[in-house]
Amino acid sequence: MAIKKVLFVSYGLLLSAIIGLIAAAFLIIEGFLTKVVWISDSHTFQTFLIIVGSFILYFLLKRWPNLPKTSKDSLKELKQNQTIDYQDVFLNLLVTLVILSFGSGVGPEAALLSAIISLSIWQADNLRYFYFQYDELKRLSLGTSIKRLLNPFKYRQKYDEKIAPKTPKLLKWKKLLYIVFSINGLLAFVLLIKQTDQPSFIMKLGHSHWQLNELWIIPVLMIVGIVIGMILKGLNHLFEKSIQQLNLNLAVRIVLGALGIIVISYLEPNLLFSGQHSFHLLIGAWSNQSATYLFLMALLKLIFLVWCLTFNWRGGDIFPITFAAMTAGFATAALLPNFDTLLVVAVLATTLMSELLSPIVAGIFIMLFFPITLTPIIILVAGVLFLKNKYLLKVRGNV
């Protein structure tokens, strides 16, 4: 029994490491392809390549119209079926690579999280096969057993509630293994990213020296952020509804999406892609720009995101919204020179991002970019907005 446990854990560590390496490889390939596609400064050549990318995306989506999947899609499928069809996980990543490499204003996180969720179910199915078929595997030769365990899709066992272990000891062991395998996969991911010198997603935006007498501005900034967020959500809903009524076919949608990318490449190339590697602009090239310019950049980034999502150049929205919210924060800070800059940015960005995404996501992401002295304020703002949303849901439920 001890040998079975050791082999089971070893197999799990191998599979979780593979998942981490796949995730890292996806980001490395995305970075490489992006450099290849955008290696030239010629707008004519860039436009030509975007058109080429449009044809590639059209043929991929014509064949697999339900791709790319996002983490929301995967979680919905998991909730409905208690499992996920992970056979298309690499196709999903391929479609996403095309979308990201050719300049779409979306992030890699949606497809990446979807892939990790799918591959985690794949890992669980493989481990379940090992656990329940261990006696059979022992009777086979070592080579045959290894071939079965390394076969990516053939030898698996789906979740079955009837035979799933339910004793407290096994359930506790299962939870512990979840943590161990997750950490192992993360280590494999970080190791490969570090070894290939990939640029970091996260950067600190500077130092904050806020004072107690500045805190009265927090509720004011929150109200401004909530109002702006509500207006943006309303306009987004109106735009999506209008486009749906047009009932455009796939080819027209992709062409319109490509036109948006071409326009942005001429107007402001820094707004291409997700924004995950553009935060340095806020404390670098854009640091001396006017509030008007920064507000326009934030708005244009959000418009570009919605445009890409609507016209089938789909992907994640966390990084683009984070970048737009922080840009709007710096624009607001430029109008309030007597207040600590990063205090203003943190509060407005957290509020705006909470309205457009969720307070939990906003709180976690925004904290990564700011000094620890602002952490209590970010948590406070996110917490208040979380309670506000919870209260509004309760009120609507009672209506």
NUSELUM-488521 format. One record per residue: residue in three letters; x, y, z of N, C-alpha, C in turn. Coordinates in pm, whole numbers, padded with zeros to 5 digits, always signed. Each point is the difference from the previous one (the first is absolute). Layout:
BEGIN
ALAXYZXYZXYZ...
END
This chain:
BEGIN
MET+00084-00121+00000-00084+00121+00000+00087+00126+00000ALA+00113-00007+00074+00091+00115+00005+00060+00027-00137ILE+00033-00109-00073+00057+00015-00134-00102+00065-00093LYS-00126-00041+00013-00107+00057-00082-00011+00150+00024LYS+00008+00042+00126-00009+00142+00033+00117+00078-00059VAL+00120-00055+00013+00118+00067-00053-00009+00016-00152LEU-00039-00108-00066-00013+00004-00146-00112+00095-00043PHE-00110+00000+00075-00114+00087-00029+00042+00147+00008VAL+00068+00035+00108+00045+00139+00019+00103+00037-00107SER+00092-00091-00030+00102+00026-00103-00064+00025-00135TYR-00101-00081-00033-00072+00015-00126-00072+00134-00004GLY-00060+00037+00112-00069+00129+00009+00095+00117-00015LEU+00118-00011+00060+00100+00106-00013+00046+00015-00145LEU+00016-00112-00068+00040+00003-00141-00107+00070-00084LEU-00126-00037+00020-00109+00058-00079-00018+00149+00029SER+00011+00038+00129-00016+00142+00033+00115+00082-00056ALA+00120-00059-00003+00115+00070-00060-00022+00020-00150ILE-00058-00101-00065-00029+00010-00144-00099+00114-00025ILE-00102+00013+00086-00099+00108-00014+00069+00136+00013GLY+00087+00013+00101+00073+00125+00019+00089+00033-00119LEU+00064-00100-00056+00088+00021-00115-00078+00038-00125ILE-00119-00060-00017-00087+00036-00115-00042+00146+00011ALA-00040+00042+00121-00042+00139+00021+00114+00096-00031ALA+00120-00033+00048+00116+00086-00025+00036+00002-00149ALA-00005-00118-00064+00033-00009-00142-00096+00084-00083PHE-00126+00002+00039-00100+00081-00071+00039+00148+00001LEU+00039+00051+00116+00037+00141+00012+00131+00030-00075ILE+00092-00096+00003+00128+00018-00070-00024+00004-00151ILE-00082-00092-00050-00031-00004-00144-00076+00126-00041GLU-00092+00044+00086-00075+00124-00030+00095+00119-00014GLY+00094+00010+00092+00098+00109-00006+00085-00006-00125PHE+00043-00120-00036+00083-00019-00118-00077+00036-00128LEU-00123-00052-00013-00081+00026-00120-00033+00148-00013THR-00027+00065+00113-00031+00143-00003+00119+00079-00054LYS+00120-00036+00044+00121+00069-00049+00018-00024-00149VAL-00028-00122-00045+00016-00033-00143-00098+00079-00085VAL-00127+00003+00044-00105+00068-00077+00024+00151-00005TRP+00047+00057+00112+00013+00146+00010+00146+00046-00006ILE+00083-00078-00068+00143+00033-00007+00027+00123-00086SER-00090+00026-00096+00018+00114-00090-00076+00122+00053ASP+00056+00120-00023-00066+00125+00038-00087+00055-00114SER+00001-00071-00111-00077+00046-00116-00149-00025+00022HIS-00081+00105-00002-00145-00015+00018-00062-00084-00111THR+00053+00014-00120-00052-00077-00114+00022-00149+00022PHE+00121-00035+00045+00031-00141+00024-00081-00054+00118GLN-00015+00082+00103-00080-00041+00116-00145-00025-00040THR-00053+00089-00082-00138-00016-00049-00015-00129-00079PHE+00099-00027-00084-00002-00124-00078-00003-00123+00091LEU+00082+00003+00105+00006-00114+00092-00131-00016+00078ILE-00062+00111+00038-00130-00008+00070-00104-00064-00091ILE+00003+00034-00129-00092-00061-00097+00026-00150-00010VAL+00128-00038-00003+00037-00143-00002-00055-00069+00125GLY+00020+00065+00117-00051-00056+00125-00150-00015-00001SER-00070+00091-00066-00146-00007-00010-00044-00125-00077PHE+00070-00028-00111-00031-00121-00076+00023-00125+00083ILE+00112-00004+00072+00031-00117+00085-00109-00017+00106LEU-00036+00111+00066-00102-00007+00105-00135-00043-00057TYR-00034+00049-00118-00128-00036-00062-00009-00151-00023PHE+00105-00057-00057-00003-00144-00029-00001-00084+00128LEU+00068+00048+00104-00002-00072+00128-00138+00004+00064LEU-00061+00120+00001-00131+00014+00064-00112-00062-00085LYS+00022-00006-00131-00097-00068-00087-00004-00148+00034ARG+00116-00056+00033+00010-00142+00034-00038-00025+00146TRP+00039+00091+00089-00030-00017+00144-00065+00128+00053PRO-00130+00019-00028-00068+00127+00033-00012+00029+00149ASN+00013-00102+00085-00015+00022+00144+00130+00042+00069LEU+00106+00013-00078+00129+00040+00056+00023+00148-00026PRO+00083+00067+00079+00070-00054+00116-00089-00003+00124LYS+00022-00101+00083-00072-00011+00126+00066+00091+00104THR-00083+00053+00088+00054+00077+00112-00016-00081+00128SER+00056+00051+00108-00013-00070+00128-00146-00010+00042LYS-00081+00102-00035-00143-00003+00031-00069-00114-00073ASP+00038-00020-00127-00057-00111-00079+00035-00134+00063SER+00125-00016+00041+00045-00127+00058-00068-00028+00133LEU-00012+00104+00083-00066-00019+00130-00148-00033-00017LYS-00063+00063-00099-00141-00029-00029-00017-00144-00045GLU+00089-00045-00089-00005-00138-00048+00024-00098+00114LEU+00095+00033+00088+00030-00086+00114-00119-00011+00095LYS-00066+00112+00021-00116+00003+00090-00115-00082-00057GLN-00019+00009-00131-00112-00071-00064+00025-00150-00012ASN+00123-00038-00034+00029-00140-00034+00088-00074+00101GLN+00046+00072+00103+00093-00056+00099+00134-00042-00063THR+00020+00038-00124+00127-00028-00069+00014+00098-00116ILE+00112-00008-00071+00028+00091-00112+00056-00082-00116ASP-00042+00037-00121+00061-00061-00119+00132+00073-00026TYR+00111-00063+00042+00129+00067-00012+00076-00040-00125GLN-00067-00069-00092+00067-00041-00124+00037+00121-00087ASP-00074+00113+00017+00024+00115-00085+00088+00106+00067VAL+00067-00037+00109+00075+00100+00076+00111+00064-00082PHE+00068-00078-00083+00110+00057-00080-00053+00080-00120LEU-00116-00041-00052-00064+00080-00105-00041+00136+00056ASN-00050-00003+00122-00041+00124+00067+00118+00095+00014LEU+00114-00055+00041+00120+00082+00015+00051+00049-00136LEU-00015-00084-00104+00045+00039-00134-00081+00119-00051VAL-00133-00007+00013-00085+00111-00044+00035+00127+00077THR+00023-00015+00129+00035+00115+00084+00134+00059-00042LEU+00096-00084-00036+00131+00049-00046-00015+00087-00124VAL-00087-00041-00091-00024+00079-00122-00059+00136+00039ILE-00100-00002+00086-00068+00123+00042+00097+00096+00068LEU+00081-00053+00091+00092+00085+00077+00117+00050-00085SER+00053-00087-00085+00120+00034-00076-00025+00111-00102PHE-00123+00008-00051-00028+00099-00104-00059+00129+00056GLY+00020+00024+00131-00025+00133+00055-00133+00024+00068SER-00084-00101+00015-00129+00021+00066+00020+00056+00141GLY-00089+00088+00040+00013+00067+00129-00055-00080+00116VAL+00025-00129+00002-00047-00088+00106+00120-00070+00065GLY-00026-00061+00114+00109-00064+00074+00004-00151-00015PRO+00111-00061+00040+00015-00146-00010-00063-00075+00115GLU-00042+00072+00106-00039-00067+00124-00125-00085-00013ALA-00096+00040-00087-00125-00075-00012+00025-00141-00056ALA+00072-00006-00112+00030-00130-00061+00096-00080+00087LEU+00093+00069+00064+00098-00069+00084-00068-00064+00121LEU-00089+00074+00066-00074-00057+00114-00091-00113-00045SER-00062+00017-00117-00084-00107-00055+00081-00127-00022ALA+00121+00017-00056+00089-00114-00025+00041-00066+00131ILE+00033+00081+00100+00042-00055+00129-00114-00077+00066ILE-00122+00055-00008-00117-00071+00055-00020-00133-00072SER+00004+00004-00132-00019-00122-00080+00109-00103+00029LEU+00124+00045+00004+00112-00092+00025-00001-00052+00144SER-00056+00077+00092-00012-00049+00138-00101-00114+00008ILE-00107+00010-00079-00096-00110-00007+00065-00121-00068TRP+00080+00028-00102+00076-00107-00067+00093-00070+00099GLN+00068+00079+00082+00088-00057+00101-00078-00086+00098ALA-00116+00050+00044-00082-00075+00095-00048-00132-00060ASP-00038+00003-00128-00046-00123-00067+00112-00102-00012ASN+00121+00049-00027+00116-00090-00009+00036-00059+00136LEU-00003+00082+00102+00030-00046+00136-00107-00098+00049ARG-00124+00027-00039-00110-00090+00037+00021-00137-00065TYR+00044+00001-00124+00028-00127-00069+00110-00076+00074PHE+00106+00072+00036+00110-00064+00073-00051-00058+00132TYR-00079+00074+00073-00047-00040+00133-00088-00125-00006PHE-00095+00000-00094-00096-00110-00006+00049-00119-00082GLN+00097+00023-00089+00051-00110-00083+00142-00041+00041TYR+00038+00034+00121+00136-00026+00046+00035-00149-00005ASP-00092-00084+00045+00026-00145+00001+00024-00053-00140GLU-00077+00048-00097+00019-00042-00139+00134+00048-00053LEU+00037+00125+00032+00127+00056-00044+00118-00079+00056LYS-00015-00049+00123+00107-00079+00062+00025-00130-00075ARG-00108-00056-00056+00014-00129-00070+00066+00016-00137LEU-00005+00122-00054+00061+00026-00131+00150+00020+00014SER+00069-00011-00111+00144+00027+00003+00022+00149+00027LEU+00118+00035+00047+00030+00139+00034-00016+00091-00121GLY+00051-00047-00114-00009+00081-00122-00143+00026-00041THR-00085-00103+00007-00142+00014-00038-00072+00095+00095SER+00030-00012+00130-00064+00088+00099+00037+00145-00024ILE+00128+00024-00028+00046+00138-00024-00065+00056-00126LYS-00010-00083-00104-00064+00044-00125-00145+00040+00025ARG-00070-00078+00083-00140+00033+00031-00009+00131+00077LEU+00086+00017+00099-00007+00118+00084+00044+00126-00073LEU+00086-00016-00100+00045+00116-00076-00084+00027-00124ASN-00095-00090-00029-00092+00025-00112-00092+00116+00040PRO-00001+00108-00080-00070+00120+00047-00150-00014+00015PHE-00066-00085-00081-00146+00001+00003-00067-00138+00008LYS+00073-00107-00027-00067-00130-00013-00038-00062+00134TYR+00089+00001+00097-00024-00070+00127-00034+00102+00110ARG-00129+00022+00015-00047+00096+00099-00126-00055+00066GLN-00034+00055+00113-00123-00040+00068-00072+00126+00048LYS-00121+00020-00054-00078+00118+00036-00051-00009+00144TYR-00036+00116+00052-00053+00007+00137-00133-00073+00008ASP-00013-00085+00100-00125-00073+00025-00030+00012+00149GLU-00106+00070+00032-00034+00026+00140-00021-00128+00079LYS-00045-00106-00067-00031-00125+00070+00124-00067+00058ILE+00113+00014-00070+00121-00070+00046+00104+00096+00058ALA-00031+00129-00002+00097+00097+00052+00020-00018+00150PRO+00125+00001+00048+00026-00014+00143-00064+00114+00080LYS-00067-00037+00112-00071+00102+00077+00041+00003+00147THR+00095-00081+00039+00042+00000+00141+00074+00128+00032PRO-00014+00055+00122+00067+00127+00038+00150-00002-00024LYS+00063-00116+00027+00145-00010-00017+00040+00019-00147LEU-00074-00070-00088+00032+00010-00143-00031+00138-00055LEU-00108+00061+00049-00036+00133-00046+00105+00103+00041LYS+00053-00016+00122+00105+00090+00048+00127-00020-00083TRP+00032-00125-00030+00116-00034-00084-00016+00060-00140LYS-00124-00006-00052-00029+00054-00133+00023+00152-00004LYS-00046+00071+00103+00018+00145+00007+00148+00037+00010LEU+00074-00077+00078+00144+00024+00014+00071-00017-00134LEU-00039-00105-00074+00062-00025-00130-00032+00111-00100TYR-00121+00054+00008-00036+00113-00087+00100+00114+00019ILE+00030+00030+00125+00092+00109+00032+00141-00032-00049VAL+00046-00123+00027+00136-00043-00040+00016+00006-00152PHE-00100-00055-00073+00009-00003-00146-00009+00141-00058SER-00080+00086+00061-00012+00138-00049+00132+00073+00016ILE+00062-00014+00116+00130+00064+00024+00106-00054-00095ASN-00003-00131-00021+00096-00063-00091-00015+00053-00142GLY-00125+00010-00047-00026+00053-00134+00045+00145-00012LEU-00025+00078+00106+00042+00141+00001+00151+00012-00005LEU+00069-00085+00074+00147+00003-00001+00055-00033-00139ALA-00060-00101-00065+00043-00035-00136-00023+00116-00095PHE-00114+00067+00016-00034+00117-00082+00103+00111+00019VAL+00025+00035+00126+00092+00110+00032+00142-00033-00046LEU+00041-00125+00018+00136-00042-00038+00023+00019-00149LEU-00095-00044-00083+00017+00014-00144-00006+00146-00042ILE-00089+00078+00062-00009+00143-00031+00132+00070+00033LYS+00056-00032+00117+00127+00061+00043+00115-00040-00092GLN+00002-00127-00039+00109-00050-00083+00001+00063-00138THR-00116+00048-00045-00008+00058-00135-00007+00152+00004ASP+00024+00059+00117+00007+00147+00015-00124+00071-00055GLN-00117-00051+00035-00125+00064-00043-00023+00126+00084PRO-00055+00106-00063-00028+00122+00077-00109-00025+00104SER+00014+00064+00114-00096-00020+00108-00133+00069-00030PHE-00110-00063+00044-00131+00061-00015-00021+00113+00100ILE+00071-00009+00111-00024+00091+00112+00119+00092+00021MET-00029+00126+00026+00105+00096+00033-00055+00097+00104LYS+00087+00045+00088-00041+00099+00100+00002+00139-00064LEU-00104+00078+00030-00016+00129-00064+00066+00114+00076GLY+00070-00030+00108+00070+00105+00074-00026-00007+00149HIS+00021+00112+00069-00017+00007+00145-00117+00092+00035SER-00061-00029+00113-00112+00081+00046+00032+00056+00139HIS-00033+00127+00019+00020+00063+00131-00129+00072+00042TRP-00110-00072-00010-00129+00062+00031-00010+00036+00149GLN-00079+00103+00025-00021+00049+00136-00146-00017+00040LEU-00025+00000+00131-00136-00018+00050-00095+00108-00049ASN+00052+00122-00014-00088+00109-00044-00041-00009-00147GLU+00053-00100-00072-00037-00021-00141-00112-00102-00015LEU-00033-00072+00105-00092-00114-00012-00143+00041-00032TRP-00035+00127+00022-00137+00042-00031-00030-00009-00150ILE+00106-00004-00081-00020-00007-00146-00046-00140-00044ILE+00020-00102+00085-00032-00138-00038-00147-00017-00040PRO-00099+00039+00085-00140-00018-00042-00036+00079-00125VAL+00062+00117-00016-00026+00080-00121+00047-00075-00124LEU+00121-00054+00006+00056-00076-00114-00083-00126-00026MET-00048-00063+00106-00081-00120-00017-00131+00032-00071ILE-00063+00110+00037-00125+00040-00066+00025+00027-00147VAL+00110+00073-00029+00035+00029-00140+00023-00130-00076GLY+00076-00093+00059+00029-00128-00065-00126-00082-00025ILE-00091-00002+00099-00125-00076-00014-00085+00057-00113VAL-00012+00133-00004-00081+00065-00105+00060-00027-00138ILE+00132+00017-00014+00065-00026-00129-00018-00147-00040GLY+00017-00091+00096-00016-00143-00027-00141-00033-00047MET-00101+00059+00064-00139-00023-00039-00028+00051-00141ILE+00054+00117-00032-00018+00057-00134+00065-00089-00106LEU+00124-00045+00029+00072-00086-00095-00072-00133-00021LYS-00051-00059+00109-00074-00126-00013-00127+00018-00082GLY-00067+00112+00020-00122+00028-00076+00029+00016-00149LEU+00107+00074-00031+00037+00020-00140+00044-00131-00065ASN+00072-00082+00077+00043-00131-00051-00120-00088-00033HIS-00097-00003+00091-00121-00080-00022-00076+00048-00124LEU-00009+00132-00015-00070+00058-00115+00070-00035-00131PHE+00134+00007+00001+00078-00033-00120-00017-00147-00038GLU+00013-00090+00099-00013-00144-00027-00140-00033-00054LYS-00101+00061+00060-00138-00024-00043-00021+00047-00144SER+00058+00115-00033-00013+00055-00137+00066-00090-00102ILE+00118-00052+00034+00073-00089-00092-00074-00133-00017GLN-00056-00051+00108-00076-00126-00008-00119+00013-00095GLN-00065+00115+00002-00116+00022-00087+00038+00002-00147LEU+00126+00035-00029+00046+00001-00140+00018-00140-00055ASN+00019-00099+00089+00014-00141-00040+00109-00019-00106LEU+00118+00050+00029+00111-00007-00095+00058-00141-00006ASN+00043-00042-00120+00061-00133-00011+00145+00003+00049LEU+00060-00118+00010+00133-00013+00058+00104+00080-00076ALA-00002-00006-00132+00101+00069-00081-00005+00151+00024VAL-00120+00057+00003-00015+00145+00022+00049+00037+00139ARG-00033-00082+00099+00043+00027+00137+00154+00005+00010ILE+00063-00100-00060+00146-00006+00009+00065+00116-00074VAL-00056+00038-00114+00052+00114-00076-00014+00128+00081LEU-00115+00019+00065-00021+00120+00083+00098+00002+00118GLY+00022-00118+00059+00098-00009+00109+00139+00037-00048ALA+00036-00048-00119+00132+00029-00057+00014+00149-00032LEU-00108+00061-00048+00003+00143-00028+00028+00081+00127GLY-00060-00045+00111+00026+00065+00128+00146-00008+00038ILE+00062-00117-00021+00142-00018+00031+00086+00090-00089ILE-00036+00007-00129+00076+00085-00094-00008+00146+00040VAL-00120+00045+00036-00020+00141+00041+00084+00032+00124ILE-00004-00089+00100+00079+00022+00122+00149-00001-00029SER+00044-00086-00093+00143-00006-00034+00048+00132-00061TYR-00092+00075-00063+00035+00131-00055-00013+00110+00105LEU-00109-00005+00078-00027+00107+00097+00094-00004+00120GLU+00009-00117+00064+00080-00014+00123+00041-00145+00016PRO+00114-00039-00059+00045-00140+00006+00018-00053+00142ASN+00023+00089+00097+00017-00044+00138-00126-00065+00057LEU-00114+00022-00064-00126-00058+00049-00028-00137-00061LEU+00084-00044-00093-00015-00135-00054+00027-00102+00111PHE-00048-00120-00020+00020-00111+00095-00076+00028+00131SER+00034-00075+00103-00081+00003+00122+00033+00116+00093GLY+00120+00053-00011+00045+00103+00093+00084-00057+00113GLN+00018-00133+00001+00072-00064+00111+00147+00040+00006HIS+00055+00041-00113+00140+00043-00001+00013+00151-00026SER-00109+00074+00020+00001+00144-00030-00013+00088+00123PHE-00001-00060+00119-00018+00080+00122+00117+00098+00021HIS+00116-00034-00057+00116+00089+00015-00025+00137-00062LEU-00093+00008-00096-00032+00128-00063-00052+00100+00102LEU-00073-00049+00099-00065+00088+00097+00100+00075+00087ILE+00118-00060+00020+00103+00069+00078+00120+00035-00087GLY-00018-00018-00132+00107+00030-00095-00045+00100-00104ALA-00023-00048-00121-00031+00087-00114-00126+00084+00020TRP-00097-00049+00077-00125+00074+00019-00002+00081+00129SER+00106-00001+00076-00001+00065+00132-00020+00151-00007ASN+00040+00061-00113-00015+00145-00014-00117+00039-00091GLN-00081-00099-00036-00115+00029-00086-00111+00067+00081SER-00087+00071-00069-00110+00071+00066-00108-00098+00046ALA-00084+00048+00090-00113-00083+00048-00093-00035-00115THR-00020+00094-00091-00088-00024-00115+00052-00114-00085TYR+00129+00002-00029+00062-00106-00080-00017-00136+00068LEU+00027-00006+00130-00008-00127+00073-00144-00052+00006PHE-00096+00092+00020-00141-00042-00001-00038-00058-00136LEU+00046+00065-00107-00029-00049-00135+00062-00137-00025MET+00122-00020+00049+00066-00129-00016-00075-00111+00076ALA-00045+00033+00121-00076-00098+00079-00130-00037-00070LEU-00069+00101-00051-00127-00024-00069+00022-00078-00129LEU+00103+00038-00075+00029-00068-00126+00038-00146+00024LYS+00073-00026+00110+00037-00138+00033-00124-00084+00028LEU-00095+00056+00072-00124-00073+00031-00085-00021-00125ILE-00005+00102-00086-00075-00013-00126+00062-00110-00087PHE+00133+00001-00006+00072-00101-00078-00027-00141+00054LEU+00000-00013+00132-00030-00130+00063-00139-00048-00039VAL-00100+00085+00017-00138-00037-00032-00014-00033-00149TRP+00068+00078-00084-00005-00023-00145+00054-00140-00034CYS+00114-00036+00057+00061-00131-00026-00089-00114+00052LEU-00052+00016+00120-00086-00105+00059-00127-00019-00082THR-00055+00110-00051-00126-00006-00075+00019-00064-00135PHE+00114+00024-00063+00022-00047-00137+00095-00120-00007ASN-00014-00090+00097+00062-00133-00003+00152-00005+00017TRP+00061+00114+00032+00142-00003+00037+00004-00008+00152ARG-00050-00113+00052-00030-00010+00143+00121-00041+00083GLY-00008+00036+00128+00104-00035+00095-00035+00051+00137GLY+00101+00018+00083-00023+00045+00137-00020+00150+00009ASP-00072+00043+00104-00024+00143+00018+00066+00057+00126ILE+00065-00085+00080+00057+00048+00127+00115+00098-00022PHE+00098-00038-00081+00115+00089-00023-00040+00129-00073PRO-00082-00007-00106-00039+00125-00066-00075+00095+00093ILE-00091-00054+00081-00076+00085+00092+00090+00055+00110THR+00093-00082+00049+00096+00047+00100+00081+00118-00055PHE+00049-00015-00123+00080+00107-00062-00083+00127-00019ALA-00124-00017-00050-00087+00116-00023-00036+00068+00132ALA-00030-00080+00103-00037+00056+00131+00116+00077+00062MET+00121-00054-00012+00116+00069+00056+00033+00127-00079THR-00019-00005-00132+00022+00119-00082-00098+00110+00040ALA-00127-00038+00021-00100+00097+00047+00036+00051+00139GLY+00059-00087+00082+00044+00041+00133+00110+00106-00006PHE+00096-00019-00088+00108+00099-00015-00053+00131-00059ALA-00100-00011-00088-00062+00121-00054-00067+00079+00111THR-00071-00070+00088-00066+00065+00113+00102+00061+00095ALA+00108-00073+00024+00106+00050+00089+00061+00129-00055ALA+00007+00011-00133+00055+00121-00061-00089+00121+00028LEU-00129-00023+00023-00094+00108+00033+00000+00033+00148LEU+00065-00086+00080+00004+00019+00146+00145+00001+00049PRO+00077+00102-00039+00144+00002+00032+00030+00010+00149ASN-00097+00043+00081+00025+00016+00144-00019-00130+00079PHE-00036-00108-00071-00019-00129+00066+00108-00097-00046ASP+00026-00099+00085+00097-00104-00036-00045-00070-00128THR+00087+00000-00099-00036-00053-00133-00049-00144+00006LEU+00078-00087+00063-00035-00142+00000-00123-00029+00085LEU-00028+00083+00100-00125-00016+00077-00120+00022-00092VAL+00005+00106-00078-00109+00031-00093-00014-00110-00104VAL+00113-00043-00057-00002-00104-00104-00057-00130+00056ALA+00047-00041+00118-00042-00128+00059-00150-00001+00027VAL-00053+00108+00057-00143+00005+00035-00086+00001-00126LEU+00033+00087-00097-00083+00009-00120+00010-00129-00083ALA+00122-00052-00015+00019-00122-00079-00073-00118+00063THR+00008-00014+00132-00069-00110+00069-00151+00012-00017THR-00051+00122+00014-00145+00022-00014-00047-00029-00142LEU+00069+00058-00096-00041-00018-00140+00010-00146-00042MET+00108-00065+00039+00018-00142-00035-00102-00088+00071SER-00038+00038+00122-00102-00075+00074-00134+00007-00072GLU-00031+00118-00055-00127+00018-00071-00001-00077-00132LEU+00114-00003-00068+00007-00064-00132+00024-00151+00009LEU+00063-00047+00109+00027-00142+00017-00063-00048+00131SER+00079+00002+00106-00051-00035+00133+00095+00055+00105PRO-00051+00032+00120+00086+00055+00105+00113-00094+00041ILE-00025-00131-00001+00103-00095+00040+00116+00001-00100VAL-00034-00011-00130+00104+00004-00104+00074+00132+00004ALA-00075+00110+00016+00061+00133+00004+00096+00013+00117GLY-00045-00040+00117+00084+00011+00119+00129-00076-00014ILE-00009-00125-00048+00120-00085-00013+00096+00058-00103PHE-00052+00037-00117+00086+00049-00108+00063+00134+00032ILE-00081+00094+00049+00052+00134+00026+00108-00003+00108MET-00016-00084+00102+00100-00008+00106+00138-00037-00052LEU+00004-00080-00106+00128-00046-00053+00086+00113-00054PHE-00063+00111-00039+00072+00109-00065+00039+00113+00094PHE-00052-00003+00124+00018+00113+00089+00081-00038+00124PRO+00065+00100+00062+00078-00028+00122-00090-00050+00112ILE+00058-00071+00093-00077-00064+00108-00073+00101+00088THR+00048+00125+00002-00066+00104+00081-00141+00030-00048LEU-00030-00035-00127-00134+00024-00054-00089-00124+00008THR+00057-00112+00041-00078-00125+00007-00126+00013+00087PRO+00008+00057+00122-00122+00012+00082-00109+00082-00069ILE+00040+00106-00071-00098+00084-00068-00065-00074-00117ILE+00080-00074-00076-00053-00078-00112-00097-00106+00051ILE+00036-00068+00108-00088-00101+00060-00129+00065+00049LEU+00011+00117+00063-00117+00073+00049-00095+00035-00114VAL+00055+00057-00107-00082+00040-00115-00067-00122-00064ALA+00079-00105-00024-00055-00123-00060-00106-00062+00091GLY+00025+00003+00131-00095-00057+00096-00131+00075+00002VAL+00006+00133-00001-00122+00082-00002-00081-00027-00128LEU+00069-00008-00113-00068-00025-00127-00057-00141-00007PHE+00069-00096+00063-00052-00137+00007-00131-00002+00080LEU-00002+00069+00114-00121+00006+00083-00112+00074-00072LYS+00038+00106-00075-00100+00074-00078-00068-00091-00103ASN+00083-00078-00074-00055-00092-00101-00088-00106+00064LYS+00045-00051+00115-00077-00102+00071-00135+00055+00044TYR+00000+00123+00050-00123+00065+00045-00096+00022-00117LEU+00055+00048-00113-00084+00025-00117-00062-00130-00053LEU+00077-00109+00003-00053-00129-00043-00115-00045+00090LYS+00017+00023+00128-00103-00037+00099-00127+00081-00023VAL+00018+00131-00026-00114+00089-00025-00075-00042-00126ARG+00078-00029-00106-00063-00043-00126-00072-00131+00016GLY+00057-00089+00084-00064-00130+00023-00131+00012+00074ASN-00014+00106+00079-00123+00019+00076-00107+00077-00074VAL+00042+00057-00116-00096+00079-00077-00097-00091-00076
END
